[in-house]
Amino acid sequence: MLNMASKVATCHKPLVMLFVFAAAIFFSANVTMAQTAVDRPWTEIGAHGVVDGADISNYRTNQFSIGVLTTGTVRVRYNIVAVDGVSRANPAPSSTITVFFRDSDCAGTTAQVAFQIRRTNLQTGGNEVLFAFDSNTQPCAGDAFQSVTVTVPGLDFDFTQYAYWVGAGISRTDAARNAQLGSIRIIENP
């Protein structure tokens, strides 16, 4: 009888090992997915926005960025959609915004990249500015692209009650200057 039990245990041992191995992979994959899902920010490249109809003949894209073709202002809109990183905490204590841009005259008045994060109530309408960015108030990198990160207290995204978007304006009055919006990244902080 002992010999028969030993044969059964030996026969099932590979199956038990396979089951344990498969369970370990399944559960570790789910833990990894759960950890990374909340860290997915909303991101958008400058060249992907919707250009205002009045500015359609005066904008240029260069790979990922958008800028002014000659002189003037180009107005662009970007829809903010609910991704894990901007809808994970409700309410969120703050959100972090990273902007990649170029403003070659720094704090001068001949080039500027500016945008506002806005929301509209889905029931009552309206247009509320939640955050404003102005390249003329940022540290200067000259003609190079630069990245600026800002943490905004109280900036929370509630997609059950609001629609969100970015309204940007890229402008230059001197064609020798550069003003380009490269990208925007938003993530709620837990």
C-alpha positions in Angstrom: 0.0 0.0 0.0 2.9 2.3 0.8 4.4 1.6 -2.5 1.2 2.6 -4.4 0.9 5.9 -2.4 4.5 6.7 -3.3 3.8 6.1 -7.0 0.8 8.4 -6.9 2.7 11.2 -5.2 5.5 10.9 -7.6 3.1 10.9 -10.6 1.3 14.1 -9.5 4.4 16.0 -8.4 5.1 17.5 -11.8 1.4 18.5 -12.1 1.5 20.2 -8.7 4.8 22.0 -9.6 3.3 23.2 -12.9 0.2 24.4 -11.1 2.2 26.3 -8.5 4.5 27.8 -11.2 1.4 29.0 -13.3 -0.2 30.5 -10.3 2.9 32.4 -9.4 3.2 33.8 -12.9 -0.5 34.8 -12.9 -0.5 36.5 -9.6 2.9 38.3 -10.1 1.7 39.6 -13.5 -1.5 40.9 -12.0 0.4 42.7 -9.2 2.8 44.2 -11.8 -0.1 45.4 -13.9 -1.9 46.9 -10.9 1.2 48.8 -9.9 1.9 50.3 -13.3 -1.8 51.1 -14.2 -2.1 53.9 -11.7 1.1 55.5 -13.0 -0.1 56.1 -16.6 -0.3 59.8 -17.1 -2.2 61.7 -19.8 0.2 62.8 -22.4 -0.1 64.7 -25.7 2.4 65.9 -28.2 2.0 69.5 -29.5 1.6 68.3 -33.2 -1.4 66.3 -32.3 -3.9 69.1 -31.3 -6.8 70.6 -33.2 -5.8 73.9 -34.7 -8.4 76.7 -34.7 -9.9 77.3 -38.1 -8.7 80.9 -38.3 -5.1 79.8 -37.7 -5.0 76.8 -40.1 -2.8 78.6 -42.7 -0.2 79.8 -40.1 1.0 76.8 -38.1 3.8 74.3 -38.6 4.5 71.0 -37.1 8.0 69.5 -36.7 7.9 65.9 -35.6 6.3 66.2 -32.2 6.0 70.0 -31.8 3.7 72.7 -33.1 4.6 76.4 -33.7 3.8 79.5 -35.8 4.7 79.4 -39.5 5.4 83.1 -39.9 4.3 85.5 -37.2 1.1 85.7 -35.2 -0.7 83.3 -32.8 -1.8 79.7 -33.4 -4.6 78.5 -31.1 -4.7 74.7 -30.5 -7.0 72.5 -28.4 -6.3 69.1 -26.8 -8.9 66.8 -25.3 -8.0 65.4 -21.9 -9.3 61.9 -21.6 -9.7 59.7 -18.6 -6.6 57.5 -18.2 -5.5 55.7 -15.1 -3.1 58.5 -14.1 -5.6 61.3 -14.2 -8.6 59.6 -12.7 -7.0 57.4 -10.0 -7.7 59.6 -6.9 -11.0 61.4 -6.3 -10.4 63.9 -5.0 -6.7 64.2 -5.8 -4.7 66.4 -3.4 -2.6 67.7 -6.4 -1.6 66.9 -9.9 1.8 67.2 -11.6 2.1 68.8 -15.0 5.2 68.6 -17.2 5.6 70.8 -20.2 8.2 70.4 -23.0 8.5 73.7 -25.0 10.8 76.2 -26.7 10.6 80.0 -26.2 13.8 81.5 -27.6 13.3 85.0 -26.3 12.8 83.8 -22.7 10.8 86.4 -20.8 10.7 88.8 -23.8 7.6 89.7 -25.7 8.4 88.3 -29.2 7.7 84.6 -28.5 5.4 82.8 -26.1 3.9 79.4 -25.4 0.8 79.6 -23.1 -2.0 77.2 -22.3 -4.8 76.7 -19.8 -6.3 73.5 -18.5 -10.1 74.0 -18.6 -13.2 72.1 -17.7 -16.9 72.2 -18.6 -19.6 70.8 -16.4 -21.5 68.1 -18.3 -24.9 69.1 -16.9 -24.7 72.9 -16.8 -21.9 73.8 -19.3 -19.6 76.7 -18.6 -15.9 77.1 -19.0 -13.6 77.2 -16.0 -9.8 77.6 -16.0 -8.1 75.3 -13.6 -4.4 76.0 -14.4 -2.5 78.4 -16.6 1.0 78.1 -18.0 3.1 80.9 -19.5 6.6 80.3 -21.0 7.5 83.9 -20.3 7.5 83.2 -16.6 9.7 80.1 -16.7 13.5 79.7 -16.5 15.2 80.4 -19.8 16.9 77.7 -22.0 17.5 80.0 -25.0 16.7 78.4 -28.3 16.7 74.8 -26.9 13.7 72.9 -25.9 13.2 72.6 -22.1 11.1 70.7 -19.7 9.3 72.4 -16.7 7.4 70.4 -14.1 4.9 72.0 -11.8 2.8 70.5 -9.0 -0.6 72.1 -8.7 -2.4 71.7 -5.4 -6.1 70.9 -5.6 -6.0 70.1 -9.4 -8.4 67.1 -9.6 -10.1 65.4 -12.5 -13.6 64.1 -12.1 -14.7 62.7 -15.5 -18.1 61.8 -14.2 -19.1 65.5 -13.9 -16.8 67.3 -16.2 -15.1 67.3 -19.7 -11.5 68.6 -19.7 -9.3 70.1 -22.4 -6.2 72.2 -22.9 -6.5 75.5 -24.8 -3.0 76.6 -26.1 -1.7 79.7 -27.8 1.7 79.7 -29.4 2.8 83.1 -30.7 5.7 85.1 -32.0 6.0 88.6 -33.4 9.6 88.1 -34.7 10.0 85.3 -37.3 13.6 84.8 -36.1 12.4 83.7 -32.7 11.2 80.2 -31.8 8.0 79.4 -29.9 6.9 75.7 -30.0 4.8 73.4 -27.8 6.4 70.0 -27.7 4.3 68.0 -25.2 2.2 68.1 -22.0 2.0 65.4 -19.4 -0.5 65.3 -16.5 -0.7 62.9 -13.6 -2.8 63.0 -10.4 -0.8 62.6 -7.2 -2.3 60.1 -4.7 
